[in-house]
Amino acid sequence: MTAATQDTAIRTGRITRTFIYLVLVLFALFYLLPFFVMLVNSLKPLSEITGGNMMALPQDWTIAPWASAWSTAQIGVEATGLKPFFLNSILMVAPAVIISTVLGALNGYVLTKWRFRGDTILFGLMLFACFIPFQIVLIPMARMLGLLGLAGSTPGLVLVHVVYGLGFTTLYFRNYYSAFPTELVRAAMIDGAGFFRIFWRIMLPSSGPIIVVSVIWQFTNIWNDFLFGASFADLDSMPMTVALNNLVNSSTGVKEYNVHFAGAILAALPTLFVYIVAGRYFVRGLMAGSVKG
């Protein structure tokens, strides 16, 4: 290859990379535009929104809409803001994520390292549960919660999300553990290690990547869920997504768009934080169990 040809190839490569970066920047701006509109308008007085350009930066910066959405906005018949419902969501999400992740890890461990008759059928049924629409399970789930005395409570919502998310967490851990060397488990059995000792000392310490995947997936789905919260929660256990909907619909007369924007961002901040902190590990965890050997 001559020097001229090499220089041409280098210039072509730079032009190609520059074009790709420009396209990616345009896509990023396109997807970030709604967030930009929400953010700048949540920092404006209502008069600037109703009588001005929603794309413009605030002329009079204020955090009053955030304070109102958090603690003083009217939700339903009371002026409570989103603050108590944020705690409800935490009390619902934390145990549901932990329980579904632990049970999914145990299921994946059993279905790959402790094979038994009918294990493939059982896994197929659990996998089928991943594709059942939310709406189909509302009536039977409401009936079961009533029989268990958990209707309208945070433990009831935890149970609903654990049951619905168990198929996904089992799928993740089963695929991940299928690539784990079975010889290590057999060697531990020969040394006298039991079921839970093998799981605790061998399987779980090597499950970091898939645990991150399970936690991010479950946290995002449970935090953003609206249907189950609206169907099975009462005022004392209402999650933040339902409270946000009530906040928007409870406004009478002039709509307080700045408060609504602030409330929407407050409701989205936890999942945004999780993806910023641990999002790069999500794809790594998914790929960790995709190749065997």
Backbone as numpy.savetxt, mean C-alpha at the origin, in Angstrom:
# Nx Ny Nz CAx CAy CAz Cx Cy Cz
37.35 -0.02 -36.50 36.50 1.17 -36.50 37.38 2.42 -36.50
37.13 3.31 -37.44 37.92 4.53 -37.54 37.52 5.52 -36.45
38.38 6.52 -36.26 38.11 7.53 -35.23 36.83 8.30 -35.55
36.63 8.61 -36.83 35.42 9.36 -37.21 34.16 8.54 -36.93
34.23 7.25 -37.27 33.06 6.38 -37.02 32.80 6.26 -35.52
33.86 6.16 -34.74 33.70 6.05 -33.30 33.10 7.33 -32.72
33.56 8.49 -33.19 32.99 9.75 -32.72 31.51 9.87 -33.08
31.17 9.40 -34.29 29.77 9.43 -34.71 28.91 8.54 -33.81
29.44 7.35 -33.49 28.70 6.43 -32.63 28.51 7.03 -31.24
29.53 7.71 -30.71 29.43 8.33 -29.40 28.38 9.44 -29.41
28.41 10.28 -30.45 27.43 11.37 -30.55 26.01 10.82 -30.69
25.88 9.75 -31.48 24.55 9.14 -31.63 24.03 8.60 -30.31
24.94 7.95 -29.56 24.54 7.43 -28.26 24.13 8.54 -27.30
24.85 9.66 -27.32 24.49 10.78 -26.45 23.15 11.38 -26.84
22.91 11.50 -28.14 21.63 12.04 -28.61 20.49 11.11 -28.20
20.71 9.80 -28.34 19.68 8.83 -27.97 19.36 8.91 -26.48
20.41 8.96 -25.64 20.19 9.05 -24.20 19.48 10.35 -23.84
19.88 11.44 -24.47 19.24 12.73 -24.19 17.76 12.68 -24.56
17.45 12.08 -25.69 16.04 11.96 -26.10 15.26 11.11 -25.10
15.85 10.00 -24.67 15.16 9.13 -23.70 14.92 9.88 -22.39
15.93 10.62 -21.91 15.76 11.37 -20.67 14.68 12.44 -20.81
14.63 13.10 -21.96 13.59 14.11 -22.17 12.20 13.49 -22.15
12.05 12.34 -22.78 10.76 11.65 -22.77 10.37 11.26 -21.35
11.34 10.74 -20.59 11.07 10.35 -19.21 10.70 11.56 -18.35
11.37 12.67 -18.57 11.05 13.89 -17.83 9.63 14.37 -18.16
9.25 14.28 -19.43 7.89 14.68 -19.83 6.84 13.78 -19.17
7.10 12.47 -19.15 6.17 11.57 -18.48 6.10 11.86 -16.99
7.25 12.13 -16.37 7.27 12.45 -14.94 6.47 13.71 -14.66
6.65 14.75 -15.48 5.90 15.98 -15.30 4.40 15.75 -15.48
4.05 14.90 -16.44 2.64 14.61 -16.69 1.99 13.96 -15.48
2.70 13.00 -14.87 2.13 12.29 -13.72 2.21 13.11 -12.44
3.17 14.04 -12.35 3.30 14.86 -11.15 2.42 16.10 -11.19
1.86 16.42 -12.35 1.05 17.63 -12.48 -0.15 17.64 -11.52
-0.93 16.55 -11.39 -2.04 16.60 -10.43 -1.57 16.84 -8.99
-0.45 16.24 -8.61 0.07 16.46 -7.26 0.49 17.91 -7.08
1.09 18.49 -8.12 1.48 19.90 -8.06 0.26 20.79 -7.85
-0.80 20.52 -8.59 -2.03 21.32 -8.47 -2.60 21.20 -7.06
-2.63 19.97 -6.53 -3.13 19.77 -5.17 -2.28 20.50 -4.15
-0.97 20.40 -4.30 -0.07 20.98 -3.30 -0.16 22.51 -3.28
-0.06 23.15 -4.46 -0.06 24.61 -4.47 -1.41 25.18 -4.05
-2.49 24.47 -4.39 -3.81 24.99 -4.00 -4.14 24.71 -2.55
-3.46 23.75 -1.95 -3.65 23.53 -0.51 -2.95 24.59 0.33
-2.11 25.38 -0.30 -1.39 26.45 0.39 -1.91 27.83 0.04
-3.10 27.87 -0.60 -3.71 29.14 -0.99 -4.95 29.42 -0.15
-5.30 30.70 0.04 -6.65 31.02 0.54 -7.68 30.63 -0.51
-8.89 30.38 -0.05 -9.93 29.93 -0.97 -10.21 30.96 -2.06
-10.05 32.25 -1.76 -10.34 33.30 -2.74 -9.40 33.21 -3.94
-8.17 32.77 -3.74 -7.23 32.65 -4.85 -7.59 31.48 -5.76
-8.26 30.48 -5.22 -8.64 29.32 -6.03 -9.87 29.62 -6.85
-10.89 30.19 -6.21 -12.15 30.45 -6.91 -12.06 31.61 -7.88
-11.13 32.54 -7.63 -11.05 33.70 -8.50 -9.74 33.85 -9.22
-8.95 32.76 -9.28 -7.64 32.86 -9.91 -7.30 31.61 -10.70
-6.02 31.48 -11.00 -5.52 30.36 -11.79 -5.05 29.26 -10.84
-5.60 28.07 -10.98 -5.24 26.97 -10.09 -3.81 26.48 -10.33
-3.24 26.80 -11.48 -1.88 26.38 -11.78 -0.84 27.35 -11.22
-1.27 28.53 -10.82 -0.33 29.55 -10.36 0.09 29.28 -8.93
1.29 29.75 -8.59 1.78 29.64 -7.23 0.99 30.58 -6.33
0.90 30.26 -5.04 0.13 31.13 -4.12 0.74 32.52 -4.02
-0.12 33.51 -3.98 0.33 34.88 -3.71 0.39 35.13 -2.21
-0.53 34.52 -1.49 -0.56 34.63 -0.03 -0.45 33.22 0.55
0.78 32.80 0.86 1.02 31.44 1.35 0.38 31.26 2.73
-0.29 30.12 2.93 -0.93 29.84 4.21 -1.01 28.33 4.43
-0.88 27.93 5.67 -1.06 26.52 6.04 -2.38 26.30 6.78
-3.22 27.33 6.76 -4.51 27.22 7.43 -5.36 26.06 6.88
-5.39 25.81 5.56 -6.15 24.66 5.07 -5.65 23.33 5.63
-4.35 23.21 5.83 -3.80 21.98 6.41 -4.26 21.83 7.86
-4.20 22.90 8.61 -4.65 22.85 10.01 -6.13 22.53 10.10
-6.90 23.11 9.18 -8.34 22.84 9.18 -8.63 21.39 8.82
-7.95 20.87 7.79 -8.18 19.48 7.39 -7.76 18.52 8.48
-6.73 18.85 9.22 -6.20 17.94 10.23 -7.02 17.92 11.50
-7.50 19.10 11.95 -8.08 19.13 13.29 -9.40 19.86 13.44
-9.80 20.67 12.48 -11.01 21.47 12.70 -12.07 21.33 11.63
-11.78 20.64 10.53 -12.77 20.52 9.46 -13.96 19.69 9.91
-15.13 20.01 9.37 -16.34 19.28 9.72 -16.42 17.99 8.92
-16.58 16.87 9.64 -16.77 15.56 9.01 -18.07 14.99 9.55
-19.06 14.89 8.70 -20.37 14.46 9.17 -21.03 15.59 9.92
-21.39 15.32 11.18 -22.06 16.32 11.99 -21.12 16.97 12.99
-19.87 16.49 13.07 -18.93 17.01 14.05 -17.72 17.63 13.35
-17.13 18.64 14.00 -15.91 19.26 13.49 -14.72 18.59 14.16
-14.25 17.51 13.58 -13.18 16.72 14.20 -11.91 16.72 13.38
-11.98 16.99 12.08 -10.80 16.89 11.24 -10.39 15.44 11.04
-9.26 15.26 10.37 -8.80 13.92 10.03 -7.93 13.28 11.12
-7.56 14.05 12.12 -6.60 13.57 13.12 -7.01 12.25 13.79
-8.22 12.12 14.35 -8.57 10.85 15.00 -8.67 9.68 14.04
-9.02 9.95 12.81 -9.17 8.88 11.82 -7.81 8.41 11.29
-6.82 9.29 11.36 -5.45 8.88 11.05 -5.00 7.81 12.03
-5.30 8.00 13.31 -4.95 7.00 14.32 -5.72 5.71 14.09
-6.99 5.82 13.68 -7.76 4.62 13.37 -7.11 3.81 12.26
-6.62 4.50 11.24 -5.96 3.81 10.12 -4.68 3.13 10.58
-3.91 3.81 11.46 -2.70 3.19 11.98 -3.03 1.93 12.78
-4.04 2.02 13.63 -4.43 0.87 14.45 -4.98 -0.28 13.60
-5.47 0.02 12.42 -5.97 -1.00 11.51 -4.83 -1.56 10.66
-3.99 -0.69 10.11 -2.97 -1.12 9.16 -1.86 -1.92 9.82
-1.35 -1.43 10.95 -0.17 -2.07 11.57 -0.41 -3.54 11.90
-1.44 -3.91 12.67 -1.63 -5.34 12.95 -2.01 -6.15 11.72
-2.77 -5.56 10.80 -3.17 -6.31 9.60 -1.95 -6.64 8.74
-1.04 -5.70 8.59 0.17 -5.94 7.80 1.05 -6.99 8.47
1.24 -6.87 9.78 2.11 -7.81 10.51 1.54 -9.22 10.46
0.25 -9.36 10.76 -0.36 -10.69 10.82 -0.38 -11.34 9.44
-0.79 -10.59 8.42 -0.86 -11.18 7.08 0.52 -11.54 6.55
1.55 -10.76 6.89 2.90 -11.08 6.46 3.43 -12.33 7.15
3.22 -12.43 8.45 3.68 -13.62 9.19 2.96 -14.87 8.71
1.65 -14.79 8.55 0.89 -15.96 8.09 1.27 -16.32 6.66
1.50 -15.31 5.81 1.93 -15.59 4.45 3.29 -16.27 4.41
4.20 -15.85 5.31 5.51 -16.49 5.39 5.38 -17.95 5.84
4.54 -18.20 6.81 4.32 -19.59 7.27 3.70 -20.43 6.16
2.73 -19.87 5.46 2.10 -20.62 4.37 3.10 -20.93 3.27
3.90 -19.93 2.88 4.90 -20.16 1.85 5.92 -21.20 2.28
6.29 -21.18 3.54 7.23 -22.16 4.09 6.65 -23.56 4.04
5.40 -23.71 4.45 4.75 -25.03 4.45 4.56 -25.55 3.03
4.14 -24.67 2.12 3.81 -25.11 0.77 5.04 -25.43 -0.08
6.23 -25.07 0.39 7.43 -25.35 -0.38 8.37 -26.35 0.29
8.43 -26.35 1.62 9.40 -27.19 2.32 8.77 -28.32 3.13
7.46 -28.30 3.31 6.76 -29.37 4.01 5.58 -29.82 3.13
5.92 -30.46 2.05 4.91 -30.85 1.06 3.96 -31.90 1.63
2.72 -31.87 1.23 1.71 -32.82 1.69 0.70 -33.02 0.57
-0.11 -34.03 0.70 -1.10 -34.33 -0.32 -2.13 -33.19 -0.41
-2.33 -32.72 -1.61 -3.30 -31.65 -1.84 -2.75 -30.26 -1.65
-1.41 -30.13 -1.48 -0.85 -28.80 -1.26 -1.00 -27.91 -2.50
-0.89 -28.50 -3.68 -1.04 -27.72 -4.91 -2.47 -27.20 -5.06
-3.44 -28.04 -4.71 -4.84 -27.62 -4.78 -5.10 -26.50 -3.78
-4.55 -26.64 -2.58 -4.73 -25.61 -1.56 -4.12 -24.28 -2.00
-2.94 -24.34 -2.58 -2.32 -23.11 -3.07 -3.13 -22.51 -4.21
-3.66 -23.34 -5.08 -4.49 -22.84 -6.17 -5.73 -22.13 -5.67
-6.34 -22.67 -4.61 -7.52 -22.02 -4.04 -7.15 -20.67 -3.40
-6.01 -20.61 -2.73 -5.58 -19.35 -2.13 -5.23 -18.34 -3.22
-4.63 -18.83 -4.30 -4.31 -17.94 -5.41 -5.59 -17.44 -6.08
-6.60 -18.30 -6.17 -7.88 -17.88 -6.74 -8.51 -16.76 -5.92
-8.26 -16.77 -4.60 -8.83 -15.74 -3.73 -8.29 -14.36 -4.06
-7.12 -14.30 -4.69 -6.54 -13.00 -5.05 -7.36 -12.29 -6.11
-8.16 -13.04 -6.87 -8.88 -12.46 -8.00 -10.37 -12.27 -7.71
-10.77 -12.50 -6.46 -12.16 -12.30 -6.09 -12.41 -10.81 -5.86
-13.35 -10.19 -6.55 -13.61 -8.76 -6.34 -14.09 -8.47 -4.92
-13.77 -7.27 -4.46 -14.18 -6.87 -3.11 -15.69 -7.00 -2.91
-16.45 -6.60 -3.94 -17.90 -6.51 -3.78 -18.54 -7.86 -3.48
-17.92 -8.94 -3.97 -18.53 -10.26 -3.79 -18.51 -10.70 -2.33
-17.50 -10.28 -1.58 -17.35 -10.77 -0.22 -18.01 -9.87 0.81
-18.65 -8.78 0.40 -19.19 -7.83 1.37 -20.27 -8.47 2.25
-21.24 -9.13 1.63 -22.35 -9.68 2.41 -21.89 -10.84 3.30
-21.19 -11.86 2.77 -20.73 -12.92 3.67 -19.77 -12.42 4.74
-18.93 -11.44 4.41 -18.01 -10.92 5.43 -18.77 -10.17 6.51
-19.79 -9.40 6.12 -20.60 -8.70 7.11 -21.31 -9.70 8.03
-21.77 -10.80 7.45 -22.43 -11.83 8.25 -21.46 -12.46 9.25
-20.25 -12.75 8.81 -19.27 -13.36 9.68 -18.84 -12.40 10.80
-18.65 -11.13 10.46 -18.28 -10.16 11.48 -19.38 -10.02 12.52
-20.64 -10.08 12.06 -21.75 -10.03 13.01 -21.76 -11.23 13.94
-21.50 -12.42 13.39 -21.48 -13.63 14.22 -20.33 -13.61 15.22
-19.20 -13.01 14.82 -18.04 -12.94 15.70 -18.10 -11.76 16.67
-19.07 -10.89 16.51 -19.17 -9.71 17.37 -18.14 -8.65 17.05
-17.66 -8.61 15.82 -16.62 -7.65 15.43 -17.12 -6.59 14.46
-18.42 -6.56 14.22 -18.96 -5.58 13.27 -18.75 -4.16 13.79
-18.34 -3.26 12.89 -18.17 -1.87 13.27 -17.00 -1.60 14.19
-15.97 -2.44 14.15 -14.84 -2.29 15.05 -13.53 -2.37 14.28
-12.47 -1.85 14.89 -11.14 -1.93 14.28 -10.65 -3.37 14.17
-10.81 -4.22 15.20 -10.42 -5.63 15.02 -11.14 -6.31 13.87
-12.40 -5.94 13.63 -13.12 -6.50 12.49 -12.49 -6.11 11.17
-12.08 -4.85 11.04 -11.40 -4.41 9.81 -10.05 -5.10 9.65
-9.35 -5.31 10.77 -8.07 -6.04 10.72 -8.30 -7.44 10.18
-9.32 -8.12 10.69 -9.63 -9.47 10.23 -9.95 -9.49 8.75
-10.74 -8.54 8.29 -11.11 -8.48 6.87 -9.88 -8.34 5.99
-8.98 -7.45 6.34 -7.80 -7.20 5.51 -6.80 -8.34 5.60
-6.72 -9.01 6.74 -5.84 -10.17 6.85 -6.34 -11.29 5.95
-7.62 -11.55 5.99 -8.20 -12.63 5.19 -8.04 -12.32 3.69
-8.33 -11.09 3.31 -8.27 -10.75 1.89 -6.84 -10.66 1.38
-5.90 -10.29 2.24 -4.52 -10.15 1.80 -3.69 -11.40 1.92
-4.24 -12.44 2.57 -3.46 -13.65 2.82 -3.07 -14.36 1.53
-3.93 -14.32 0.53 -3.61 -14.96 -0.74 -2.40 -14.32 -1.41
-2.30 -12.99 -1.34 -1.17 -12.29 -1.96 0.13 -12.57 -1.22
0.10 -12.48 0.11 1.34 -12.72 0.86 1.80 -14.16 0.73
0.87 -15.10 0.68 1.23 -16.50 0.47 1.89 -16.69 -0.89
1.34 -16.04 -1.91 1.92 -16.13 -3.25 3.35 -15.60 -3.26
3.58 -14.46 -2.63 4.92 -13.87 -2.62 5.92 -14.80 -1.93
5.57 -15.27 -0.73 6.51 -16.08 0.03 6.67 -17.47 -0.58
5.62 -17.99 -1.16 5.74 -19.31 -1.78 6.71 -19.26 -2.96
6.59 -18.25 -3.81 7.51 -18.10 -4.94 8.94 -17.85 -4.47
9.08 -17.09 -3.41 10.42 -16.78 -2.89 11.07 -18.02 -2.28
10.31 -18.76 -1.47 10.87 -19.93 -0.79 11.10 -21.10 -1.74
10.42 -21.11 -2.89 10.64 -22.20 -3.84 12.05 -22.17 -4.40
12.69 -20.99 -4.39 14.08 -20.88 -4.85 15.08 -21.07 -3.72
14.60 -21.26 -2.50 15.48 -21.44 -1.35 15.99 -22.88 -1.32
17.27 -23.10 -1.06 17.82 -24.48 -1.07 17.13 -25.38 -0.06
16.49 -26.43 -0.57 15.81 -27.38 0.30 16.81 -28.18 1.13
18.05 -28.31 0.65 19.07 -29.07 1.37 19.34 -28.49 2.75
19.26 -27.17 2.88 19.48 -26.55 4.18 18.40 -26.95 5.18
17.17 -27.02 4.69 16.06 -27.43 5.55 16.21 -28.89 5.95
16.58 -29.75 5.01 16.76 -31.17 5.32 17.92 -31.37 6.29
19.00 -30.61 6.12 20.13 -30.72 7.04 19.71 -30.31 8.45
18.89 -29.26 8.54 18.41 -28.84 9.86 17.51 -29.90 10.48
16.70 -30.57 9.67 15.86 -31.66 10.19 16.72 -32.79 10.73
17.79 -33.13 10.02 18.68 -34.20 10.47 19.33 -33.82 11.80
19.63 -32.55 11.97 20.24 -32.08 13.22 19.24 -31.97 14.36
17.97 -32.24 14.07 16.96 -32.25 15.11 16.13 -30.99 15.24
16.28 -30.08 14.31 15.48 -28.85 14.36 14.04 -29.14 13.96
13.11 -28.52 14.68 11.70 -28.72 14.40 11.16 -27.70 13.43
9.84 -27.73 13.27 9.16 -26.89 12.29 9.43 -25.41 12.52
9.12 -24.93 13.73 9.25 -23.51 14.00 10.70 -23.08 14.16
11.56 -23.95 14.63 12.97 -23.60 14.75 13.59 -23.37 13.37
13.26 -24.23 12.42 13.76 -24.06 11.06 13.24 -22.76 10.47
11.97 -22.49 10.70 11.38 -21.26 10.16 12.02 -20.03 10.78
12.22 -20.04 12.08 12.72 -18.86 12.78 14.21 -18.64 12.56
14.98 -19.72 12.50 16.44 -19.60 12.45 17.01 -19.64 11.03
16.28 -20.24 10.08 16.82 -20.40 8.73 16.02 -19.61 7.70
14.72 -19.82 7.66 13.91 -19.23 6.61 13.71 -17.72 6.81
13.28 -17.34 8.00 12.92 -15.94 8.23 14.10 -14.98 8.10
15.30 -15.31 8.61 16.42 -14.36 8.46 16.81 -14.07 7.01
16.51 -14.99 6.10 16.84 -14.78 4.69 15.68 -14.22 3.88
14.63 -13.81 4.54 13.40 -13.38 3.85 13.24 -11.88 3.78
14.31 -11.12 4.05 14.20 -9.67 4.07 13.60 -9.05 2.82
14.08 -9.41 1.62 13.54 -8.78 0.41 12.05 -9.02 0.22
11.60 -10.25 0.45 10.18 -10.54 0.21 9.31 -10.01 1.33
9.87 -9.84 2.52 9.12 -9.21 3.60 8.84 -7.75 3.25
9.82 -7.07 2.67 9.62 -5.69 2.24 8.52 -5.61 1.19
8.53 -6.54 0.23 7.49 -6.58 -0.80 6.11 -6.75 -0.16
6.00 -7.71 0.74 4.72 -7.99 1.38 4.23 -6.80 2.20
5.13 -6.18 2.95 4.75 -5.05 3.78 4.30 -3.87 2.93
5.05 -3.55 1.88 4.67 -2.42 1.02 3.33 -2.69 0.35
3.16 -3.90 -0.18 1.92 -4.23 -0.88 0.72 -4.15 0.06
0.84 -4.79 1.23 -0.27 -4.80 2.17 -0.54 -3.41 2.74
0.52 -2.70 3.10 0.33 -1.36 3.65 -0.41 -0.46 2.66
0.03 -0.49 1.40 -0.59 0.37 0.39 -2.06 0.02 0.18
-2.34 -1.28 0.04 -3.72 -1.70 -0.22 -4.64 -1.42 0.96
-4.16 -1.68 2.16 -5.01 -1.51 3.34 -5.22 -0.03 3.64
-4.14 0.75 3.56 -4.28 2.19 3.85 -5.21 2.87 2.84
-5.11 2.51 1.58 -5.90 3.17 0.54 -7.30 2.58 0.38
-7.60 1.52 1.11 -8.92 0.89 0.94 -10.03 1.83 1.40
-11.07 1.85 0.62 -12.26 2.64 0.97 -13.49 1.76 1.17
-13.64 0.74 0.33 -14.87 -0.05 0.33 -15.07 -0.78 1.65
-14.06 -1.49 2.12 -14.19 -2.23 3.38 -14.40 -1.27 4.55
-13.68 -0.15 4.55 -13.85 0.82 5.63 -15.24 1.41 5.65
-15.78 1.73 4.47 -17.12 2.29 4.40 -18.19 1.26 4.75
-17.91 -0.01 4.52 -18.90 -1.07 4.72 -18.91 -1.61 6.14
-17.74 -1.70 6.77 -17.64 -2.43 8.04 -17.24 -1.58 9.24
-17.02 -0.29 9.06 -16.57 0.55 10.16 -17.70 1.46 10.62
-17.68 1.80 11.92 -18.58 2.84 12.41 -17.77 4.11 12.65
-18.36 5.11 13.28 -17.69 6.39 13.44 -16.42 6.27 14.27
-16.42 5.38 15.27 -15.26 5.25 16.15 -14.10 4.50 15.50
-14.37 3.70 14.48 -13.31 2.91 13.83 -13.10 3.32 12.38
-13.68 4.41 11.95 -13.61 4.84 10.56 -12.17 5.14 10.15
-11.66 4.54 9.06 -10.31 4.85 8.60 -10.26 6.20 7.90
-9.06 6.63 7.58 -8.85 7.98 7.07 -9.44 8.18 5.68
-9.44 7.15 4.84 -9.99 7.30 3.49 -11.48 7.59 3.53
-12.19 6.92 4.42 -13.63 7.17 4.56 -13.87 8.57 5.13
-13.04 8.95 6.11 -13.17 10.29 6.69 -12.89 11.36 5.65
-11.93 11.13 4.77 -11.65 12.10 3.70 -12.85 12.24 2.78
-13.48 11.14 2.43 -14.68 11.20 1.59 -15.79 11.99 2.28
-15.96 11.76 3.58 -16.98 12.50 4.32 -16.63 13.98 4.43
-15.33 14.27 4.54 -14.89 15.66 4.59 -15.27 16.40 3.32
-15.04 15.77 2.17 -15.35 16.42 0.90 -16.86 16.57 0.72
-17.62 15.56 1.13 -19.07 15.58 0.90 -19.83 16.35 1.97
-19.18 16.67 3.09 -19.89 17.37 4.16 -19.91 18.88 3.97
-19.11 19.37 3.00 -19.08 20.82 2.77 -20.41 21.29 2.21
-20.92 22.35 2.78 -22.16 22.95 2.31 -21.88 24.35 1.79
-22.61 24.77 0.79 -22.38 26.09 0.23 -21.12 26.09 -0.62
-20.18 26.98 -0.28 -18.93 27.10 -1.03 -18.01 25.93 -0.67
-17.53 25.24 -1.67 -16.62 24.13 -1.46 -15.24 24.66 -1.05
-14.71 24.13 0.03 -13.38 24.52 0.50 -12.33 23.64 -0.18
-12.04 23.98 -1.42 -11.13 23.14 -2.20 -9.74 23.07 -1.59
-9.29 24.15 -1.01 -7.96 24.14 -0.40 -7.89 23.16 0.76
-8.96 23.08 1.55 -9.01 22.12 2.65 -9.09 20.69 2.11
-9.85 20.51 1.05 -9.98 19.18 0.45 -8.65 18.70 -0.11
-7.93 19.60 -0.79 -6.62 19.24 -1.33 -5.66 18.88 -0.20
-5.66 19.67 0.86 -4.78 19.38 2.00 -5.13 18.05 2.63
-6.40 17.76 2.78 -6.82 16.49 3.35 -6.41 15.31 2.48
-6.53 15.46 1.16 -6.13 14.38 0.26 -4.64 14.11 0.35
-3.83 15.16 0.46 -2.39 14.97 0.59 -2.05 14.33 1.93
-2.72 14.76 2.99 -2.49 14.14 4.30 -2.81 12.65 4.28
-3.88 12.29 3.59 -4.25 10.87 3.51 -3.27 10.07 2.68
-2.61 10.73 1.71 -1.69 10.02 0.83 -0.26 10.01 1.34
0.07 10.86 2.32 1.45 10.98 2.77 2.06 9.67 3.28
1.35 8.86 4.08 1.98 7.63 4.57 2.43 6.68 3.46
1.57 6.45 2.46 1.97 5.56 1.37 3.07 6.20 0.53
3.02 7.51 0.35 4.09 8.19 -0.38 5.41 8.05 0.36
5.38 8.18 1.67 6.59 8.03 2.48 7.15 6.62 2.38
6.27 5.63 2.44 6.72 4.24 2.35 7.41 3.96 1.02
6.84 4.46 -0.06 7.44 4.20 -1.38 8.74 4.97 -1.56
8.83 6.17 -0.99 10.08 6.92 -1.10 11.19 6.22 -0.33
10.88 5.72 0.85 11.89 5.10 1.70 12.25 3.70 1.22
11.25 2.90 0.87 11.52 1.49 0.58 11.09 1.05 -0.81
10.70 1.99 -1.67 10.22 1.61 -2.99 11.25 0.89 -3.83
12.52 1.28 -3.70 13.55 0.64 -4.53 13.75 -0.83 -4.17
13.37 -1.20 -2.94 13.50 -2.59 -2.53 12.33 -3.44 -3.01
11.26 -2.78 -3.47 10.06 -3.52 -3.88 10.36 -4.39 -5.09
10.92 -3.78 -6.14 11.24 -4.54 -7.36 12.32 -5.57 -7.07
13.31 -5.21 -6.25 14.35 -6.17 -5.90 13.77 -7.40 -5.23
12.82 -7.18 -4.32 12.19 -8.29 -3.63 11.37 -9.16 -4.57
10.66 -8.53 -5.51 9.89 -9.30 -6.46 10.80 -10.16 -7.35
11.94 -9.62 -7.72 12.86 -10.34 -8.61 13.69 -11.37 -7.87
13.78 -11.24 -6.53 14.67 -12.12 -5.77 14.27 -13.58 -5.89
12.96 -13.84 -5.95 12.52 -15.22 -6.05 12.08 -15.66 -7.41
12.40 -14.83 -8.43 11.93 -15.15 -9.79 12.84 -16.09 -10.53
14.11 -16.20 -10.10 15.07 -17.07 -10.77 15.52 -18.12 -9.77
15.40 -19.35 -10.16 15.78 -20.45 -9.28 17.19 -20.87 -9.56
17.96 -21.11 -8.52 19.31 -21.59 -8.67 20.34 -20.53 -8.42
